[in-house]
């Protein structure tokens, strides 16, 4: 079975589990005003926010409301005002995640068109910087929980599940790329854009190793962890991490 077919096969249960979890959690949040206690900075609750947006979507205020949602959901304006440290961690993890997601979508689309180039500079840099952004964000998030003595930061072991799994996805991604560079003997001129993977390949590279087998094995582990992370998102704090800024932006609509 080819890697593309195996990836599609793994994606089916992962996306099904994700969809069920997301539907269940959103249904609970939309069920009543208790939402305010479920998410930070959401005094109106999700249901109230949706009604507020619906009431203005065709009004003259729509562009102003759209700007509020963009500033709060994408740029994190409210979180920045509340805590620059939290905003920095949030931005590193969220934008890193979105960069990897965008890269995967672009690579998949180009593969369907038969135009995908493994060592494309733009995609390589997108993956490299996206991964590094996540690694830094996860490190800061875990460090903040471990070393800052704030009551609100004292969580349970499950609070570390999503960041740890995300870090494993990125780490195995770098190893997969390093093994690929070694297996395919990619020239330095082409490999330089995958600077982290290339540097790692330079450290671990040794003659006599079956790098093709190593790459295939690491690719499989990376794929399993990636789809496990997707499936886990609605059941951990990362879903709150993704949705809360959007809700804050929607609440800005209700306050207009």
Secondary structure, 3 states (H helix, E strand, C coil): CCHHHHHHHHHHHHHHHHHHHHHHHHHHHCCCCCHHHHCCCCCCHHHHHHHHHHHHCCCCCHHHHHHHHHHHHHCCHHHHHHCHHHHHHHHHHHHHHHHHHHHHHHHHHHHHHCCCCCCCHHHHHHHHHHHHHHHHHHHHHHHHHHHCCCHHHCCCHHHHHHHHHHHHHHHHHHHHHHHHHHHCCCCHHHHCCCHHHHHHHHHHCCCCCCHHHHHHHHHHHHHHHHHHHHHHHHHCHHHHHHHHHHHHHHHHHHHC
